[in-house]
Amino acid sequence: MIIDCHGHYTTTPAGVGEYRDKQKAQVAKDPAFVGEKGKVIVSDDEIRDSIVKNQLRLQQERGTDLTIFSPRASWMGHHIGNEYTSQYWTEHQNDLIRRVCDLFPENFAPVAQLPQSPGVDPGKSVAEIVRTVEEMGFIGINLNPDPSGGYWQDKSLADRSFYPIYEKMCEYDIPAMIHVSAACNDCFHTTGSHYLGADTTGFQQLMMSDVFKDFPELKIIIPHGGGAVPYHWGRFRGMAQDQGFDLAERVLNNIYFDTCVYHQRGIDLLLDIIPTKNILFASEMIGAVRGIDPESGHYFDDTKRYIDNNTALSAEQKQAVFEGNARRVFSRLKSSRLKA
């Protein structure tokens, strides 16, 4: 089996956008608007249509079996409205992800969005972790290190305000993927500088902290190949040495990197620098780049072929990247299929 650890619901039915547009209009009139959760009107047939024509089709064409599925990252929109806006929107997104996984239980497993908002205690997100894991069979979460959308106004991931989330993650044995949402700061491009910069920033915050000393079982995934981390591993290793600790000992029992890197040499670098046990196969499909690479003739985000074409890893190591590591990190994977 080949498990894709980073997939988004990027082809959501019209009713979802209509709900969000109404929310935006309400908070534009009154930033303190509370409202209520309300309903998102989407039929099962609409969900099937959106999935079969997109994610499922690409799964079958590219030879993967199971996608660990989360809401569209740029649509998490934690910077929009207030904590109630985010709470209701997040609950609907997670409800929709659960419906997808119920309709296609052999192809998708659910990962939750959290209802984060700028200036709001991260610990308030714990209730949604409980709901999605205990009641809905989710196997992981997305954790946004910058809910302000590119202004970095809140506490670092090292701050103790995140500890209630880490405690619940360890209790449930679930990982968190560090993933920002859309950039509302014009200095950043959402899927370019904002995503990759946040990956690097999240890693830096955690490596310089006591988080993994306090939570030795915590599991963190840094997407997009780790941003700048593998390329600058020597810099981070040297900084760790200057601070009196060993980088590998500090992070490699807790941090994992995915393979959302869109060219062969980038993947080869990742596989050469980072131990195999710390790498999870992922495509980001359907992700930030959807075109064909003229140098290869294949889609940029068809990342399976980069692993297949790597000449350094053994067959056993490639199987660990494709499946074994994901099963270890997402230990609740079997229990995610509520209706299977």
Secondary structure as the mmCIF struct_conf table of DSSP 4:
data_model
#
loop_
_struct_conf.conf_type_id
_struct_conf.id
_struct_conf.beg_label_comp_id
_struct_conf.beg_label_asym_id
_struct_conf.beg_label_seq_id
_struct_conf.end_label_comp_id
_struct_conf.end_label_asym_id
_struct_conf.end_label_seq_id
STRN STRN1 ILE A 3 TYR A 9
BEND BEND1 THR A 11 THR A 11
HELX_RH_AL_P HELX_RH_AL_P1 ALA A 14 LYS A 29
TURN_TY1_P TURN_TY1_P1 PRO A 31 ALA A 32
HELX_RH_AL_P HELX_RH_AL_P2 ASP A 44 VAL A 52
TURN_TY1_P TURN_TY1_P2 LYS A 53 ASN A 54
HELX_RH_AL_P HELX_RH_AL_P3 GLN A 55 ARG A 62
TURN_TY1_P TURN_TY1_P3 GLY A 63 GLY A 63
STRN STRN2 LEU A 66 PRO A 71
HELX_RH_AL_P HELX_RH_AL_P4 ALA A 73 MET A 76
TURN_TY1_P TURN_TY1_P4 HIS A 78 HIS A 79
BEND BEND2 ILE A 80 GLY A 81
HELX_RH_AL_P HELX_RH_AL_P5 GLU A 83 LEU A 103
BEND BEND3 PHE A 104 PHE A 104
TURN_TY1_P TURN_TY1_P5 PRO A 105 ASN A 107
STRN STRN3 PHE A 108 PRO A 110
STRN STRN4 ALA A 112 ALA A 112
TURN_TY1_P TURN_TY1_P6 PRO A 118 GLY A 119
BEND BEND4 VAL A 120 VAL A 120
HELX_RH_3T_P HELX_RH_3T_P1 PRO A 122 SER A 125
HELX_RH_AL_P HELX_RH_AL_P6 VAL A 126 VAL A 130
HELX_RH_PI_P HELX_RH_PI_P1 ARG A 131 GLU A 135
TURN_TY1_P TURN_TY1_P7 MET A 136 MET A 136
STRN STRN5 ILE A 141 LEU A 143
BEND BEND5 PRO A 145 PRO A 145
TURN_TY1_P TURN_TY1_P8 PRO A 147 SER A 148
BEND BEND6 GLY A 149 TYR A 151
BEND BEND7 ASP A 154 ASP A 154
TURN_TY1_P TURN_TY1_P9 LEU A 157 ALA A 158
BEND BEND8 ASP A 159 ASP A 159
HELX_RH_3T_P HELX_RH_3T_P2 ARG A 160 PHE A 162
HELX_RH_AL_P HELX_RH_AL_P7 TYR A 163 TYR A 172
TURN_TY1_P TURN_TY1_P10 ASP A 173 ASP A 173
STRN STRN6 ALA A 176 ILE A 178
BEND BEND9 ASN A 185 ASN A 185
TURN_TY1_P TURN_TY1_P11 ASP A 186 CYS A 187
BEND BEND10 PHE A 188 PHE A 188
HELX_RH_PI_P HELX_RH_PI_P2 THR A 190 HIS A 194
HELX_RH_AL_P HELX_RH_AL_P8 TYR A 195 MET A 207
TURN_TY1_P TURN_TY1_P12 MET A 208 MET A 208
BEND BEND11 SER A 209 ASP A 210
HELX_RH_AL_P HELX_RH_AL_P9 VAL A 211 ASP A 214
TURN_TY1_P TURN_TY1_P13 PRO A 216 GLU A 217
STRN STRN7 ILE A 220 ILE A 222
HELX_RH_3T_P HELX_RH_3T_P3 HIS A 224 GLY A 226
TURN_TY1_P TURN_TY1_P14 GLY A 227 HIS A 232
HELX_RH_AL_P HELX_RH_AL_P10 TRP A 233 ASP A 242
TURN_TY1_P TURN_TY1_P15 GLN A 243 GLY A 244
BEND BEND12 PHE A 245 PHE A 245
HELX_RH_AL_P HELX_RH_AL_P11 LEU A 247 VAL A 251
TURN_TY1_P TURN_TY1_P16 LEU A 252 ASN A 254
STRN STRN8 ILE A 255 ASP A 258
BEND BEND13 HIS A 263 HIS A 263
HELX_RH_AL_P HELX_RH_AL_P12 GLN A 264 ILE A 273
BEND BEND14 ILE A 274 ILE A 274
HELX_RH_3T_P HELX_RH_3T_P4 THR A 276 ASN A 278
STRN STRN9 ILE A 279 LEU A 280
BEND BEND15 MET A 285 ILE A 286
BEND BEND16 ALA A 288 ALA A 288
BEND BEND17 GLY A 291 GLY A 291
STRN STRN10 ILE A 292 ASP A 293
TURN_TY1_P TURN_TY1_P17 PRO A 294 GLY A 297
STRN STRN11 HIS A 298 TYR A 299
TURN_TY1_P TURN_TY1_P18 PHE A 300 ASP A 301
TURN_TY1_P TURN_TY1_P19 THR A 303 THR A 303
HELX_RH_AL_P HELX_RH_AL_P13 LYS A 304 ASN A 309
BEND BEND18 THR A 311 LEU A 313
HELX_RH_AL_P HELX_RH_AL_P14 ALA A 315 GLN A 319
HELX_RH_PI_P HELX_RH_PI_P3 ALA A 320 GLY A 324
HELX_RH_AL_P HELX_RH_AL_P15 ASN A 325 VAL A 329
BEND BEND19 PHE A 330 PHE A 330
TURN_TY1_P TURN_TY1_P20 SER A 331 ARG A 332
HELX_RH_3T_P HELX_RH_3T_P5 LEU A 333 SER A 336
TURN_TY1_P TURN_TY1_P21 LEU A 338 LYS A 339
#
